[in-house]
């Protein structure tokens, strides 16, 4: 996800209208951390959005750091989760903070600019360097399957409305969303438009990239606790293996 996406109105509508995903996913994500023996320490959430998962982490006793390239969403996250640090930048821009776990929920790793697909392999390498040995990564992406995600839909509340047209050109292995928002400003509604592109992956290529970066115990997830994945979404969890020779150990944290 980049700073050109989720500008002011869409970010606000996304936070107001789609916050249930983070709330419903939180218990299952906390259970994954518990099962991995992680009950405290630092968790980095990539693409933290409005910060609801950050808040759940903080309330569970973790030190949570969010990474969010959208200035509006980053500001919402700081307001939603005041105990947490939020870094306003892309997760693909340099080194990640050292952590015991890294999460990236809501298919945030699928987003890309028109000219290039997300550098998934290099991202996993950055995660491996940031995580302590045995540290956990949990994320979900859009994956290939029969049929397409082509659709037109809309939602509306008293002070906002959103229209979404989804196209999936199979030859490009991507999903394109044309998003038009209407948000009440004073006595009128302001109209804005964004185009989002998301890469579509094969599960085996995601697993291959994880193992190439030094991750082990790679698992496919069909749900976060009681919350099932949306159609064509695939979750993954993996543990970081022995640290590369040049990686710094944070086992003493």
RAZI-V458479 format. One record per residue. SS is DSSP state (alpha for helix, beta for strand, coil for the rest). BURIAL is I if it has 24 or more other C-alpha atoms within 12 Angstrom, else O. Layout:
ss=SS burial=BURIAL
ss=SS burial=BURIAL
This chain:
ss=coil burial=I
ss=coil burial=I
ss=coil burial=I
ss=coil burial=I
ss=coil burial=I
ss=coil burial=I
ss=coil burial=I
ss=alpha burial=I
ss=alpha burial=I
ss=alpha burial=I
ss=alpha burial=I
ss=alpha burial=I
ss=alpha burial=I
ss=alpha burial=I
ss=alpha burial=I
ss=alpha burial=I
ss=alpha burial=O
ss=coil burial=O
ss=coil burial=I
ss=alpha burial=O
ss=alpha burial=I
ss=alpha burial=I
ss=alpha burial=I
ss=alpha burial=I
ss=alpha burial=I
ss=alpha burial=I
ss=alpha burial=O
ss=alpha burial=I
ss=alpha burial=I
ss=alpha burial=I
ss=alpha burial=O
ss=alpha burial=I
ss=alpha burial=I
ss=alpha burial=O
ss=alpha burial=O
ss=coil burial=O
ss=coil burial=O
ss=coil burial=I
ss=coil burial=I
ss=coil burial=O
ss=coil burial=I
ss=beta burial=I
ss=beta burial=I
ss=beta burial=I
ss=beta burial=I
ss=beta burial=I
ss=coil burial=I
ss=coil burial=I
ss=coil burial=I
ss=coil burial=I
ss=coil burial=I
ss=alpha burial=I
ss=alpha burial=I
ss=alpha burial=I
ss=alpha burial=I
ss=alpha burial=I
ss=alpha burial=I
ss=alpha burial=I
ss=alpha burial=O
ss=coil burial=I
ss=coil burial=O
ss=coil burial=I
ss=beta burial=I
ss=beta burial=I
ss=beta burial=I
ss=beta burial=I
ss=beta burial=I
ss=coil burial=I
ss=coil burial=I
ss=coil burial=I
ss=alpha burial=I
ss=alpha burial=I
ss=alpha burial=I
ss=alpha burial=I
ss=alpha burial=I
ss=alpha burial=I
ss=alpha burial=I
ss=alpha burial=I
ss=alpha burial=O
ss=alpha burial=I
ss=coil burial=I
ss=coil burial=I
ss=coil burial=O
ss=coil burial=I
ss=beta burial=I
ss=beta burial=I
ss=beta burial=I
ss=coil burial=I
ss=coil burial=I
ss=coil burial=I
ss=coil burial=I
ss=coil burial=I
ss=coil burial=O
ss=coil burial=O
ss=coil burial=O
ss=coil burial=I
ss=coil burial=I
ss=coil burial=I
ss=beta burial=I
ss=beta burial=I
ss=beta burial=I
ss=beta burial=I
ss=beta burial=I
ss=beta burial=I
ss=coil burial=I
ss=coil burial=I
ss=coil burial=I
ss=alpha burial=I
ss=alpha burial=I
ss=alpha burial=I
ss=beta burial=I
ss=coil burial=I
ss=coil burial=O
ss=coil burial=O
ss=coil burial=O
ss=coil burial=O
ss=coil burial=I
ss=coil burial=I
ss=coil burial=O
ss=alpha burial=I
ss=alpha burial=I
ss=alpha burial=I
ss=alpha burial=I
ss=alpha burial=I
ss=alpha burial=I
ss=alpha burial=I
ss=alpha burial=I
ss=alpha burial=I
ss=alpha burial=I
ss=alpha burial=I
ss=beta burial=I
ss=beta burial=I
ss=beta burial=I
ss=beta burial=I
ss=beta burial=I
ss=beta burial=I
ss=beta burial=I
ss=beta burial=I
ss=beta burial=I
ss=beta burial=I
ss=beta burial=I
ss=beta burial=I
ss=beta burial=I
ss=coil burial=I
ss=coil burial=O
ss=coil burial=O
ss=coil burial=O
ss=coil burial=O
ss=coil burial=I
ss=coil burial=O
ss=beta burial=O
ss=beta burial=O
ss=beta burial=O
ss=beta burial=O
ss=beta burial=O
ss=beta burial=O
ss=beta burial=O
ss=coil burial=O
ss=coil burial=O
ss=beta burial=I
ss=beta burial=I
ss=beta burial=I
ss=beta burial=I
ss=beta burial=I
ss=beta burial=O
ss=beta burial=I
ss=beta burial=I
ss=coil burial=I
ss=coil burial=O
ss=alpha burial=O
ss=alpha burial=O
ss=alpha burial=O
ss=coil burial=O
ss=beta burial=I
ss=beta burial=I
ss=beta burial=I
ss=beta burial=I
ss=beta burial=I
ss=beta burial=I
ss=beta burial=I
ss=beta burial=I
ss=beta burial=I
ss=beta burial=I
ss=beta burial=O
ss=beta burial=O
ss=coil burial=O
ss=coil burial=O
ss=beta burial=O
ss=beta burial=O
ss=beta burial=O
ss=beta burial=O
ss=beta burial=I
ss=beta burial=I
ss=beta burial=I
ss=beta burial=I
ss=beta burial=I
ss=beta burial=I
ss=beta burial=I
ss=beta burial=I
ss=coil burial=I
ss=beta burial=I
ss=coil burial=O
ss=alpha burial=I
ss=alpha burial=O
ss=alpha burial=O
ss=alpha burial=I
ss=alpha burial=I
ss=alpha burial=O
ss=alpha burial=I
ss=alpha burial=I
ss=alpha burial=I
ss=alpha burial=O
ss=coil burial=I
ss=coil burial=I
ss=beta burial=I
ss=beta burial=I
ss=beta burial=O
ss=beta burial=I
ss=beta burial=I
ss=beta burial=I
ss=beta burial=I
ss=coil burial=O
ss=beta burial=I
ss=beta burial=I
ss=coil burial=O
ss=coil burial=O
ss=beta burial=O
ss=beta burial=O
ss=coil burial=I
ss=coil burial=O
ss=coil burial=O
ss=coil burial=I
ss=beta burial=I
ss=beta burial=I
ss=beta burial=I
ss=beta burial=I
ss=beta burial=I
ss=beta burial=I
ss=beta burial=I
ss=beta burial=I
ss=coil burial=I
ss=coil burial=O
ss=coil burial=I
ss=coil burial=O
ss=coil burial=O
ss=coil burial=O
ss=coil burial=O
ss=coil burial=O
ss=coil burial=O
ss=coil burial=O
ss=coil burial=O
ss=coil burial=O
ss=coil burial=O
